Amino acid sequence: MKYKIWFSKYISDRLSDVLSSRVVIADSKEEAIKKIKAITNVNYIISIDGF
């Protein structure tokens, strides 16, 4: 299943967080969260939509 994940991305102490999204292919929401955290610097997850 594909999951579109919206998340806040940490850049640095001097800059504010950036809102970003990615599409991840995974078997579950938990696996999708693990994959997105492995490839980018996620501050926190905003939403996950499966399609």
Distance bins in CASP14 RR format, pairs under 12 A and 6 or more apart:
PFRMAT RR
TARGET T0000
AUTHOR 0000-0000-0000
RMODE 2
METHOD distances of the structure
MODEL  1
1 23 0 0 0 0 0 1 0 0 0 0 0
1 24 0 0 0 0 1 0 0 0 0 0 0
1 25 1 0 0 1 0 0 0 0 0 0 0
1 26 1 0 0 1 0 0 0 0 0 0 0
1 27 1 0 0 1 0 0 0 0 0 0 0
1 28 0 0 0 0 1 0 0 0 0 0 0
1 29 0 0 0 0 1 0 0 0 0 0 0
1 31 0 0 0 0 1 0 0 0 0 0 0
1 32 0 0 0 0 1 0 0 0 0 0 0
1 48 0 0 0 0 0 1 0 0 0 0 0
1 49 0 0 0 0 0 1 0 0 0 0 0
1 50 1 0 0 1 0 0 0 0 0 0 0
1 51 1 0 0 1 0 0 0 0 0 0 0
2 22 0 0 0 0 0 1 0 0 0 0 0
2 23 1 0 1 0 0 0 0 0 0 0 0
2 24 1 0 0 1 0 0 0 0 0 0 0
2 25 1 0 1 0 0 0 0 0 0 0 0
2 26 0 0 0 0 1 0 0 0 0 0 0
2 27 0 0 0 0 0 1 0 0 0 0 0
2 29 0 0 0 0 0 1 0 0 0 0 0
2 32 0 0 0 0 1 0 0 0 0 0 0
2 35 0 0 0 0 0 1 0 0 0 0 0
2 48 0 0 0 0 0 1 0 0 0 0 0
2 49 0 0 0 0 1 0 0 0 0 0 0
2 50 1 0 0 1 0 0 0 0 0 0 0
2 51 1 0 1 0 0 0 0 0 0 0 0
3 21 0 0 0 0 0 1 0 0 0 0 0
3 22 0 0 0 0 1 0 0 0 0 0 0
3 23 1 0 0 1 0 0 0 0 0 0 0
3 24 1 0 1 0 0 0 0 0 0 0 0
3 25 1 0 0 1 0 0 0 0 0 0 0
3 26 1 0 0 1 0 0 0 0 0 0 0
3 27 0 0 0 0 0 1 0 0 0 0 0
3 28 0 0 0 0 1 0 0 0 0 0 0
3 29 1 0 0 1 0 0 0 0 0 0 0
3 30 0 0 0 0 0 1 0 0 0 0 0
3 31 0 0 0 0 1 0 0 0 0 0 0
3 32 1 0 1 0 0 0 0 0 0 0 0
3 33 0 0 0 0 1 0 0 0 0 0 0
3 34 0 0 0 0 0 1 0 0 0 0 0
3 35 0 0 0 0 1 0 0 0 0 0 0
3 36 0 0 0 0 1 0 0 0 0 0 0
3 45 0 0 0 0 0 1 0 0 0 0 0
3 47 0 0 0 0 1 0 0 0 0 0 0
3 48 1 0 1 0 0 0 0 0 0 0 0
3 49 1 0 0 1 0 0 0 0 0 0 0
3 50 1 0 1 0 0 0 0 0 0 0 0
3 51 1 0 0 1 0 0 0 0 0 0 0
4 20 0 0 0 0 0 1 0 0 0 0 0
4 21 1 0 0 1 0 0 0 0 0 0 0
4 22 1 0 0 1 0 0 0 0 0 0 0
4 23 1 0 1 0 0 0 0 0 0 0 0
4 24 0 0 0 0 1 0 0 0 0 0 0
4 25 0 0 0 0 0 1 0 0 0 0 0
4 26 0 0 0 0 0 1 0 0 0 0 0
4 29 0 0 0 0 0 1 0 0 0 0 0
4 32 0 0 0 0 1 0 0 0 0 0 0
4 36 0 0 0 0 0 1 0 0 0 0 0
4 45 0 0 0 0 0 1 0 0 0 0 0
4 46 0 0 0 0 0 1 0 0 0 0 0
4 47 0 0 0 0 1 0 0 0 0 0 0
4 48 1 0 0 1 0 0 0 0 0 0 0
4 49 1 0 1 0 0 0 0 0 0 0 0
4 50 1 0 0 1 0 0 0 0 0 0 0
4 51 1 0 0 1 0 0 0 0 0 0 0
5 19 0 0 0 0 0 1 0 0 0 0 0
5 20 0 0 0 0 1 0 0 0 0 0 0
5 21 1 0 0 1 0 0 0 0 0 0 0
5 22 1 0 1 0 0 0 0 0 0 0 0
5 23 1 0 0 1 0 0 0 0 0 0 0
5 24 1 0 0 1 0 0 0 0 0 0 0
5 25 0 0 0 0 0 1 0 0 0 0 0
5 26 0 0 0 0 1 0 0 0 0 0 0
5 29 0 0 0 0 1 0 0 0 0 0 0
5 30 0 0 0 0 0 1 0 0 0 0 0
5 31 0 0 0 0 0 1 0 0 0 0 0
5 32 1 0 0 1 0 0 0 0 0 0 0
5 33 1 0 0 1 0 0 0 0 0 0 0
5 34 0 0 0 0 0 1 0 0 0 0 0
5 35 0 0 0 0 1 0 0 0 0 0 0
5 36 1 0 1 0 0 0 0 0 0 0 0
5 37 0 0 0 0 1 0 0 0 0 0 0
5 39 0 0 0 0 0 1 0 0 0 0 0
5 40 0 0 0 0 1 0 0 0 0 0 0
5 42 0 0 0 0 1 0 0 0 0 0 0
5 44 0 0 0 0 0 1 0 0 0 0 0
5 45 1 0 0 1 0 0 0 0 0 0 0
5 46 0 0 0 0 1 0 0 0 0 0 0
5 47 1 0 0 1 0 0 0 0 0 0 0
5 48 1 0 1 0 0 0 0 0 0 0 0
5 49 0 0 0 0 1 0 0 0 0 0 0
5 50 0 0 0 0 1 0 0 0 0 0 0
5 51 0 0 0 0 0 1 0 0 0 0 0
6 18 0 0 0 0 0 1 0 0 0 0 0
6 19 1 0 0 1 0 0 0 0 0 0 0
6 20 1 0 0 1 0 0 0 0 0 0 0
6 21 1 0 1 0 0 0 0 0 0 0 0
6 22 0 0 0 0 1 0 0 0 0 0 0
6 23 0 0 0 0 0 1 0 0 0 0 0
6 24 0 0 0 0 0 1 0 0 0 0 0
6 32 0 0 0 0 0 1 0 0 0 0 0
6 36 0 0 0 0 0 1 0 0 0 0 0
6 42 0 0 0 0 0 1 0 0 0 0 0
6 43 0 0 0 0 0 1 0 0 0 0 0
6 44 0 0 0 0 0 1 0 0 0 0 0
6 45 1 0 0 1 0 0 0 0 0 0 0
6 46 1 0 1 0 0 0 0 0 0 0 0
6 47 1 0 1 0 0 0 0 0 0 0 0
6 48 1 0 0 1 0 0 0 0 0 0 0
6 49 0 0 0 0 1 0 0 0 0 0 0
6 50 0 0 0 0 0 1 0 0 0 0 0
7 17 0 0 0 0 1 0 0 0 0 0 0
7 18 0 0 0 0 1 0 0 0 0 0 0
7 19 1 0 0 1 0 0 0 0 0 0 0
7 20 1 0 0 1 0 0 0 0 0 0 0
7 21 1 0 0 1 0 0 0 0 0 0 0
7 22 1 0 0 1 0 0 0 0 0 0 0
7 24 0 0 0 0 0 1 0 0 0 0 0
7 32 0 0 0 0 0 1 0 0 0 0 0
7 33 0 0 0 0 1 0 0 0 0 0 0
7 35 0 0 0 0 0 1 0 0 0 0 0
7 36 1 0 0 1 0 0 0 0 0 0 0
7 37 0 0 0 0 1 0 0 0 0 0 0
7 39 0 0 0 0 0 1 0 0 0 0 0
7 40 1 0 0 1 0 0 0 0 0 0 0
7 41 0 0 0 0 1 0 0 0 0 0 0
7 42 1 0 1 0 0 0 0 0 0 0 0
7 43 1 0 0 1 0 0 0 0 0 0 0
7 44 1 0 0 1 0 0 0 0 0 0 0
7 45 1 0 1 0 0 0 0 0 0 0 0
7 46 1 0 1 0 0 0 0 0 0 0 0
7 47 0 0 0 0 1 0 0 0 0 0 0
7 48 0 0 0 0 1 0 0 0 0 0 0
8 16 0 0 0 0 1 0 0 0 0 0 0
8 17 1 0 1 0 0 0 0 0 0 0 0
8 18 1 0 0 1 0 0 0 0 0 0 0
8 19 1 0 0 1 0 0 0 0 0 0 0
8 20 1 0 0 1 0 0 0 0 0 0 0
8 21 0 0 0 0 0 1 0 0 0 0 0
8 36 0 0 0 0 0 1 0 0 0 0 0
8 40 0 0 0 0 0 1 0 0 0 0 0
8 41 0 0 0 0 1 0 0 0 0 0 0
8 42 1 0 0 1 0 0 0 0 0 0 0
8 43 1 0 1 0 0 0 0 0 0 0 0
8 44 1 0 1 0 0 0 0 0 0 0 0
8 45 0 0 0 0 1 0 0 0 0 0 0
8 46 1 0 0 1 0 0 0 0 0 0 0
8 47 0 0 0 0 0 1 0 0 0 0 0
9 15 0 0 0 0 0 1 0 0 0 0 0
9 16 0 0 0 0 0 1 0 0 0 0 0
9 17 1 0 0 1 0 0 0 0 0 0 0
9 18 1 0 1 0 0 0 0 0 0 0 0
9 19 1 0 0 1 0 0 0 0 0 0 0
9 20 1 0 1 0 0 0 0 0 0 0 0
9 21 0 0 0 0 1 0 0 0 0 0 0
9 22 0 0 0 0 1 0 0 0 0 0 0
9 36 0 0 0 0 0 1 0 0 0 0 0
9 37 0 0 0 0 0 1 0 0 0 0 0
9 39 0 0 0 0 0 1 0 0 0 0 0
9 40 1 0 0 1 0 0 0 0 0 0 0
9 41 1 0 1 0 0 0 0 0 0 0 0
9 42 1 0 0 1 0 0 0 0 0 0 0
9 43 1 0 0 1 0 0 0 0 0 0 0
9 44 0 0 0 0 1 0 0 0 0 0 0
9 45 0 0 0 0 0 1 0 0 0 0 0
9 46 0 0 0 0 0 1 0 0 0 0 0
10 16 0 0 0 0 1 0 0 0 0 0 0
10 17 1 0 1 0 0 0 0 0 0 0 0
10 18 0 0 0 0 1 0 0 0 0 0 0
10 19 0 0 0 0 0 1 0 0 0 0 0
10 20 0 0 0 0 0 1 0 0 0 0 0
10 37 0 0 0 0 0 1 0 0 0 0 0
10 40 0 0 0 0 1 0 0 0 0 0 0
10 41 1 0 1 0 0 0 0 0 0 0 0
10 42 1 0 0 1 0 0 0 0 0 0 0
10 43 1 0 1 0 0 0 0 0 0 0 0
10 44 0 0 0 0 1 0 0 0 0 0 0
11 17 1 0 0 1 0 0 0 0 0 0 0
11 18 1 0 0 1 0 0 0 0 0 0 0
11 19 0 0 0 0 0 1 0 0 0 0 0
11 20 0 0 0 0 0 1 0 0 0 0 0
11 40 0 0 0 0 0 1 0 0 0 0 0
11 41 1 0 0 1 0 0 0 0 0 0 0
11 42 0 0 0 0 0 1 0 0 0 0 0
11 43 0 0 0 0 1 0 0 0 0 0 0
12 18 0 0 0 0 0 1 0 0 0 0 0
12 41 0 0 0 0 0 1 0 0 0 0 0
12 43 0 0 0 0 0 1 0 0 0 0 0
15 43 0 0 0 0 0 1 0 0 0 0 0
16 43 0 0 0 0 0 1 0 0 0 0 0
17 41 0 0 0 0 1 0 0 0 0 0 0
17 42 0 0 0 0 0 1 0 0 0 0 0
17 43 1 0 1 0 0 0 0 0 0 0 0
17 44 0 0 0 0 1 0 0 0 0 0 0
17 46 0 0 0 0 0 1 0 0 0 0 0
18 40 0 0 0 0 0 1 0 0 0 0 0
18 41 0 0 0 0 1 0 0 0 0 0 0
18 42 0 0 0 0 0 1 0 0 0 0 0
18 43 0 0 0 0 1 0 0 0 0 0 0
18 46 0 0 0 0 0 1 0 0 0 0 0
19 42 0 0 0 0 0 1 0 0 0 0 0
19 43 0 0 0 0 0 1 0 0 0 0 0
19 44 0 0 0 0 0 1 0 0 0 0 0
19 45 0 0 0 0 0 1 0 0 0 0 0
19 46 1 0 0 1 0 0 0 0 0 0 0
19 47 0 0 0 0 0 1 0 0 0 0 0
20 36 0 0 0 0 1 0 0 0 0 0 0
20 39 0 0 0 0 0 1 0 0 0 0 0
20 40 1 0 0 1 0 0 0 0 0 0 0
20 41 0 0 0 0 1 0 0 0 0 0 0
20 42 0 0 0 0 1 0 0 0 0 0 0
20 43 0 0 0 0 0 1 0 0 0 0 0
20 44 0 0 0 0 0 1 0 0 0 0 0
20 45 0 0 0 0 0 1 0 0 0 0 0
20 46 0 0 0 0 1 0 0 0 0 0 0
21 36 0 0 0 0 1 0 0 0 0 0 0
21 40 0 0 0 0 0 1 0 0 0 0 0
21 42 0 0 0 0 0 1 0 0 0 0 0
21 45 0 0 0 0 0 1 0 0 0 0 0
21 46 0 0 0 0 1 0 0 0 0 0 0
21 47 0 0 0 0 1 0 0 0 0 0 0
21 48 0 0 0 0 0 1 0 0 0 0 0
21 49 0 0 0 0 1 0 0 0 0 0 0
22 32 0 0 0 0 1 0 0 0 0 0 0
22 33 0 0 0 0 0 1 0 0 0 0 0
22 35 0 0 0 0 1 0 0 0 0 0 0
22 36 1 0 1 0 0 0 0 0 0 0 0
22 37 0 0 0 0 0 1 0 0 0 0 0
22 38 0 0 0 0 0 1 0 0 0 0 0
22 39 1 0 0 1 0 0 0 0 0 0 0
22 40 1 0 0 1 0 0 0 0 0 0 0
22 42 0 0 0 0 1 0 0 0 0 0 0
22 45 0 0 0 0 0 1 0 0 0 0 0
22 46 0 0 0 0 0 1 0 0 0 0 0
22 48 0 0 0 0 0 1 0 0 0 0 0
22 49 0 0 0 0 0 1 0 0 0 0 0
23 32 0 0 0 0 1 0 0 0 0 0 0
23 35 0 0 0 0 0 1 0 0 0 0 0
23 36 0 0 0 0 1 0 0 0 0 0 0
23 39 0 0 0 0 0 1 0 0 0 0 0
23 48 0 0 0 0 0 1 0 0 0 0 0
23 49 0 0 0 0 1 0 0 0 0 0 0
23 50 0 0 0 0 1 0 0 0 0 0 0
23 51 0 0 0 0 1 0 0 0 0 0 0
24 30 0 0 0 0 0 1 0 0 0 0 0
24 31 0 0 0 0 1 0 0 0 0 0 0
24 32 1 0 1 0 0 0 0 0 0 0 0
24 33 0 0 0 0 1 0 0 0 0 0 0
24 34 0 0 0 0 1 0 0 0 0 0 0
24 35 1 0 1 0 0 0 0 0 0 0 0
24 36 1 0 1 0 0 0 0 0 0 0 0
24 37 0 0 0 0 0 1 0 0 0 0 0
24 38 0 0 0 0 1 0 0 0 0 0 0
24 39 0 0 0 0 1 0 0 0 0 0 0
24 40 0 0 0 0 0 1 0 0 0 0 0
24 42 0 0 0 0 0 1 0 0 0 0 0
24 45 0 0 0 0 0 1 0 0 0 0 0
24 48 0 0 0 0 1 0 0 0 0 0 0
24 49 0 0 0 0 0 1 0 0 0 0 0
24 50 0 0 0 0 1 0 0 0 0 0 0
24 51 0 0 0 0 0 1 0 0 0 0 0
25 31 0 0 0 0 1 0 0 0 0 0 0
25 32 0 0 0 0 1 0 0 0 0 0 0
25 35 0 0 0 0 1 0 0 0 0 0 0
25 36 0 0 0 0 0 1 0 0 0 0 0
25 50 0 0 0 0 0 1 0 0 0 0 0
25 51 0 0 0 0 0 1 0 0 0 0 0
26 32 1 1 0 0 0 0 0 0 0 0 0
26 33 0 0 0 0 1 0 0 0 0 0 0
26 34 0 0 0 0 1 0 0 0 0 0 0
26 35 1 0 1 0 0 0 0 0 0 0 0
26 36 0 0 0 0 1 0 0 0 0 0 0
26 37 0 0 0 0 0 1 0 0 0 0 0
26 38 0 0 0 0 0 1 0 0 0 0 0
26 48 0 0 0 0 1 0 0 0 0 0 0
26 50 0 0 0 0 1 0 0 0 0 0 0
27 34 0 0 0 0 0 1 0 0 0 0 0
27 35 0 0 0 0 0 1 0 0 0 0 0
27 50 0 0 0 0 0 1 0 0 0 0 0
28 34 0 0 0 0 1 0 0 0 0 0 0
28 35 0 0 0 0 0 1 0 0 0 0 0
28 48 0 0 0 0 0 1 0 0 0 0 0
28 50 0 0 0 0 0 1 0 0 0 0 0
29 35 0 0 0 0 0 1 0 0 0 0 0
29 36 0 0 0 0 0 1 0 0 0 0 0
29 45 0 0 0 0 1 0 0 0 0 0 0
29 47 0 0 0 0 0 1 0 0 0 0 0
29 48 1 0 1 0 0 0 0 0 0 0 0
29 49 0 0 0 0 1 0 0 0 0 0 0
29 50 0 0 0 0 1 0 0 0 0 0 0
30 36 0 0 0 0 0 1 0 0 0 0 0
30 37 0 0 0 0 0 1 0 0 0 0 0
30 45 0 0 0 0 0 1 0 0 0 0 0
30 48 0 0 0 0 1 0 0 0 0 0 0
31 37 0 0 0 0 0 1 0 0 0 0 0
31 38 0 0 0 0 0 1 0 0 0 0 0
31 48 0 0 0 0 0 1 0 0 0 0 0
32 38 0 0 0 0 0 1 0 0 0 0 0
32 39 0 0 0 0 0 1 0 0 0 0 0
32 42 0 0 0 0 0 1 0 0 0 0 0
32 45 0 0 0 0 1 0 0 0 0 0 0
32 47 0 0 0 0 0 1 0 0 0 0 0
32 48 1 0 0 1 0 0 0 0 0 0 0
32 49 0 0 0 0 0 1 0 0 0 0 0
32 50 0 0 0 0 1 0 0 0 0 0 0
32 51 0 0 0 0 0 1 0 0 0 0 0
33 39 0 0 0 0 0 1 0 0 0 0 0
33 40 0 0 0 0 0 1 0 0 0 0 0
33 42 0 0 0 0 1 0 0 0 0 0 0
33 44 0 0 0 0 0 1 0 0 0 0 0
33 45 1 0 0 1 0 0 0 0 0 0 0
33 46 0 0 0 0 0 1 0 0 0 0 0
33 47 0 0 0 0 0 1 0 0 0 0 0
33 48 1 0 0 1 0 0 0 0 0 0 0
34 42 0 0 0 0 0 1 0 0 0 0 0
34 45 0 0 0 0 0 1 0 0 0 0 0
35 42 0 0 0 0 0 1 0 0 0 0 0
35 48 0 0 0 0 0 1 0 0 0 0 0
36 42 1 0 0 1 0 0 0 0 0 0 0
36 43 0 0 0 0 0 1 0 0 0 0 0
36 44 0 0 0 0 0 1 0 0 0 0 0
36 45 1 0 0 1 0 0 0 0 0 0 0
36 46 0 0 0 0 0 1 0 0 0 0 0
36 48 0 0 0 0 1 0 0 0 0 0 0
37 43 0 0 0 0 0 1 0 0 0 0 0
37 44 0 0 0 0 0 1 0 0 0 0 0
37 45 0 0 0 0 1 0 0 0 0 0 0
42 48 0 0 0 0 0 1 0 0 0 0 0
END
